[in-house]
Every structure is written in C-alpha cells, then in structure tokens.
Amino acid sequence: MQNGLLEDVRNFMALSREEKRAKVMEAIDNRVRIITAGLSIKELRALLRGAPPTERPNPRYKVHVTSFIAHIRPKFYYKASTIFTHTFRLGYLSTFFFLVEIITGLILMIYYVPSPAEAYGSILTIESNVMFGELMRDLHRLGAELMVAFVWLHMFRTYFTGSYKGERSFTWMTGVFLLLITVFLSFSGYLLPWDQLAYWAVTIGTSMADKAPVFGPESNLLLRGAPDIGAGGLLRFYLLHVVLLPLAGILVLSIHYYKVAREHGISLPAVYEEGVLPPEKVKEGKKRIDLIPDLLTHEIFLASLVTGLLLLYILFFYPGAPLGDHANPLKTPLDTKAPWYFLWIQGMLKLGDPTWMGVIWPTIFVIVLIAIPYIDRNPSRLAKNRPIAITWGLFWVIFLLVTSYMGTPQFGIETPPAVRIVQDLAPEEGIGMLRSIPFDDLVPGTYFVNEADKEAMPKRLAEFFAEYERRVNLAEEQGKMLNATGMLYITEWQKDLKKVVMRMEWTDPETAQQKSFEHEFYLHRDRPREE
C-alpha cells in the first residue's frame, strides 16, 4: 500500500505545473460533487449567478435523485402556482413556524422542569439565567401564535380559491387535522408556565370535556389526571406538547406534503385551470419553474426575511412572553380568558348550555369542515360560479370574529364598576397603567378625583390619575355609581417601596346604600413595568 502511495506521489510530481493544477482541481471538484449530490464547482457558480445549467443532462435534477433531503421536493412547479398573491406562501410559512417551534422547544426542554413545584421557577431561570433564554422563550411563544394564525389563513385561502375540490379532497382533510393538531399543540403549551392565567384558562378549557355526552367525566379525568389540575395534569400536558402532538403533526404533515408535492401539486389559479384566459396565457402559466435555483433561493430569502422581522419585532416592540403570578388553585383571577384561538368557543358558552355550545356544536363544526369537499359538488373553482360557497365561507369568518369578541372577559359579564376600574388600571395579571408609572413619579400624597391639580403631578402620574378620574366620572354618568368620589393615596412604605391605595365611595343606585371599595398595591423601585 505504501509503495502504491509513493508511486502515485512520484507520478504526480512528474507532471507539469498545468497538469498538477488540473489534477488538484479535478480532485476538489469530485469532493464537491459528493457533498452537493452532483453539482460541480462550475455549476455552483452558475447557480449563484442565476445562469442556466453548465452540463447535460441537467445536474440540478440529479440532486433530487441522490439527495435524501432534496428528493422529497418536486423538481419543478408550474409558474402560475408560484404567483405570490395566489398562495401568499401561507403553507410554506406554516411549516416554517413549525420548524421554529421544534428548534426553540428543544432548547427550552433542556431547562424546563414539568412539576408544579418547579415549573414556574424554571421559566424564571430560563428568562434570567440562561444565555438567550428569554429570546428563545419569546420566539417560541410568538412562533406558536403565528403558526396558529398562518394555518388558519392557509385554510381560508384554500377554501376561498376552491383548492379542496376533486383529487385534493383528501389533502383538505389532512389540512383540517393539521389545524386541530396545531391548535392543541399551542393549547397544551399554554399551561406549562404554570402561572395564574395559564392555570385557570386550561382549567376552564378542560372543564368543557366534563360536559361531553357519555364519557365527559372520564375525559376530564384523563386530561387532568385528577379532579383538579395538579402534577398529573401538568405532566400530561407536557408529554402531549413535546411528544404525542409533535409526532402526530410530523406524520400528518408528511402525508399532506406528499399529496401536494408528489400527486397533484399546488393548485393553479382557477382562471388558468378553467380556460378563462387566452391559450397563450395558460401556456405561459404552465411553464415549468425549477426548484433549484429559482424557488429555492426565493424560499431561503423568505425564511431569512421572516426570521429577521421576527427578531426585530421581539427586540423593539414585543413586550415579552407573558408570565403572571404563580398558579394559585385557591384564587380565580379576574378576566380569565382562553387563548385567542379558543375565544370563539368561550363566546358560544355565554349563549347557552355548555354541553351544546362548548362540545356538540364545535364538534359539528369540525365535522362539516372535514366534509366540505363532499358537500360542495360544484366542479368550478371560479368565485363567480360559487356564490353560495363564498357567502357560506364569509358567514363563518364573520361568525368566528363575532363569537371571539363575545369570548373576551368584558363581553356579557357585569363586573362591579369599582372593581372594573381597578382591574383595568392595575390588572391582577399583567402590568397595567398603574404599575407602569416610574417609581420617582409616585409622589407621596392624597389625591381626590375632580379636585387634585394634575398639572402639579409628574407626567406619568398625571396621565394615570386623569384616566382614573375619567372612569369614575363615566361610571357616575352611566348611573352605575351615584355621587361617586375617588381617592388615590401614595405613601412611603419602606426603602424603595411605596404603598398605593385606590379608594372609591358611592351610593348604590338599586339599594341607595353607601358603598366603598379599596385596593392596596405595593410597588417596588425595581418592579417590572412597561415603558
């Protein structure tokens, strides 16, 4: 073996300078072809310049045959299917945020402890003692919200363009399952911070399972692991969030993608498929666009752009992934609400029986959603030929928006006016206007509504007191609080700690009795606050 190697060296040294250079470049080129699944150095340069292939047969197609990653992608797409305003890349962005969730979730898993005694503390550790931990949590939380939003938008786009018809009907069904998996992925992660809003939102959400016919109590017990959410419930939600639902998502996404990429492709705009355009336009729309390099470079650019915008938003505008007080099973906070994607169910619960509004009707809604391709037998995808389907879709969009608004805590729930004022200005969970006042602006003193000189107050204190005064006066004008007066007491309580008391007195319009309400706050100099 050594003799053979020495012989190769002697032969190489005997070559001329140009021959040596050619041999070296050939060896390097062979290694590059192995790494890039068949692309030479010259071909890579052509790719970067956007030039046509340098060899025949096209080496860019060879990549799809020899590369494990690239073989799952089609070699080309029809030009009309790549029009941005046709798909808005909603499916691509949904998958992109799923990958963001997997990457950031795996990092957070290293530090998170799924037990009631340590979960909340591990979140604090991630945010304060782990390098880039707060950024990872913000990316994970914001990515989850955006993933749910983009999956919903992708489904709406598919429906309104009629892209669920014919051979795409099964693909639509897998899309509905992906929507459900996405929503429950986000919901299962909602509990993991183990703060008040998360605990009680999930408590309310799982209580709907108790209203299900036949197996309601058993389903509730299976989810919670006990009559109330505790260690068993948190562990169940954690395993759902990091094991079962992600695996289910990968499985269904694989089926969904295979159907799109290998069987029927992305739908063309209806005007191309149904002969509305002139033949030359249709021919142009069915021109093949190679994945490498045209669409691949576009996808890389889009991923880079979205990632950059996401980071900029988090760094300069995002207030941070919310984290309230530690979960307290003995105290229900005011304004407990479900995650925004479940607000429509919470709104329906305000309309009547929880079994019907919280379980049966949402289940019927999902079944109808799955069955849409089999209900709508109209072969046309053109909007002008689908007035009933378009109207039906718009009705459901409006319905979801209206019921989501109805699901907010302020709708249909009458909170005592004084409690409402305090909750809005200094919420139990969150920061609010009062806690946002700089410590030095909290000048000790007693301030009376409609009497205090706001011009003599520091700016942020004056803004808060003006809003406090406005709300007290509004409650009196609306007849909720007769002869209402409001006071604000600020005192030095300890070093770097001030006590703030909001007190209101009024005459009850129904009983004519004198009533009062008072709430104390202790604000530290180093407390978190919004600017």
Secondary structure, 3 states (H helix, E strand, C coil): CHHHHHHHHHHHHCCCHHHHHHHHHHHHHHHHHHHCCCCCHHHHHHHHHCCCCCCCCCHHHHHHHHCCCHHHCCCEEEHHHHCHHHHCCHHHHHHHHHHHHHHHHHHHHCCCCCCCCCHHHHHHHHHHHCCCHHHHHHHHHHHHHHHHHHHHHHHHHHHHCCCCCHHHHHHHHHHHHHHHHHHHHHHHHHCCCCEHHHHHHHHHHHHHHHCCCCCHHHHHHHHHCCCCCCHHHHHHHHHHHHHHHHHHHHHHHHHHHHHHHHHHCCCCCHHHHCCCCCHHHHHHHCCEEEHHHHHHHHHHHHHHHHHHHHHHHHHHCCCCCCCCCECCCCCCCCCCCCCHHHHHHHHHHCCCCHHHHHHHHHHHHHHHHHHHHHHCCCCCCCHHHCHHHHHHHHHHHHHHHHHHHHCCCCCCCCCCHHHHHHHHHCCCCCCHHHHCCCHHHCCCEEEECCCCCHHHCCHHHHHHHHHHHHHHHHHHHCCCCEEEEEEEEEEEEECCEEEEEEEEEEECCCCCCEEEEEEEEEEECCCCCCC
